[in-house]
Amino acid sequence: MPPLAADSVWRRSSHSTGANNCVESARTAADVLAVRDSKNVTRPHLSFSAAAWTSFVSALCEETFTH
């Protein structure tokens, strides 16, 4: 897991309800997107390349995921 850059800032999802039940993201030192659960920020974050994250978000927008 790449370390966070010294100037990384965690950003909360714009879809957050304010009830602390959302996703936060930050850029890592390796220019990878780090994602964490806002309910438990002490747990390790997940890391995604830009291509992987873009593909994931695109699939969500197109509703191509199956349950």
C-alpha positions as CSV (number, residue, x, y, z in Angstrom):
1,M,0.0,0.0,0.0
2,P,1.7,3.3,-1.1
3,P,2.1,5.8,1.7
4,L,0.1,9.0,1.7
5,A,1.8,12.1,0.4
6,A,2.8,14.6,3.1
7,D,0.3,17.0,1.7
8,S,-2.5,14.5,1.1
9,V,-6.0,15.7,2.2
10,W,-8.8,13.3,2.8
11,R,-11.9,14.5,0.9
12,R,-15.4,13.3,1.8
13,S,-17.8,12.2,-0.9
14,S,-20.1,14.9,-2.1
15,H,-22.9,12.4,-1.7
16,S,-22.3,12.2,2.1
17,T,-25.4,12.7,4.3
18,G,-23.3,14.1,7.1
19,A,-24.0,11.1,9.2
20,N,-20.4,9.9,8.9
21,N,-21.3,7.0,6.7
22,C,-19.4,7.7,3.5
23,V,-16.2,7.2,1.6
24,E,-13.2,9.5,1.8
25,S,-10.4,9.7,-0.7
26,A,-6.9,11.1,-0.9
27,R,-4.0,11.0,-3.4
28,T,-1.0,8.9,-2.3
29,A,2.7,9.8,-2.9
30,A,2.6,7.4,-5.9
31,D,-0.3,9.3,-7.4
32,V,-2.7,6.5,-6.5
33,L,-6.1,7.1,-5.1
34,A,-6.5,6.0,-1.4
35,V,-10.0,5.3,-0.2
36,R,-11.2,4.7,3.3
37,D,-14.4,4.4,5.3
38,S,-15.2,7.5,7.3
39,K,-16.7,5.5,10.2
40,N,-13.3,4.0,11.0
41,V,-10.4,6.1,9.7
42,T,-7.8,4.2,11.7
43,R,-8.2,1.1,9.6
44,P,-6.0,0.8,6.5
45,H,-7.1,2.4,3.3
46,L,-7.6,0.7,0.0
47,S,-5.4,1.9,-3.0
48,F,-6.5,2.1,-6.6
49,S,-4.7,3.2,-9.8
50,A,-6.3,6.0,-11.7
51,A,-7.3,3.5,-14.4
52,A,-8.9,1.0,-12.0
53,W,-10.8,3.8,-10.2
54,T,-12.1,5.3,-13.4
55,S,-13.2,1.9,-14.6
56,F,-15.0,1.3,-11.3
57,V,-16.8,4.6,-11.4
58,S,-17.7,4.2,-15.0
59,A,-19.2,0.8,-14.3
60,L,-21.3,2.3,-11.5
61,C,-22.6,5.1,-13.7
62,E,-23.5,2.6,-16.4
63,E,-25.0,0.2,-13.8
64,T,-23.0,-2.8,-15.3
65,F,-22.4,-4.4,-11.9
66,T,-24.4,-7.5,-11.0
67,H,-25.4,-8.4,-7.5
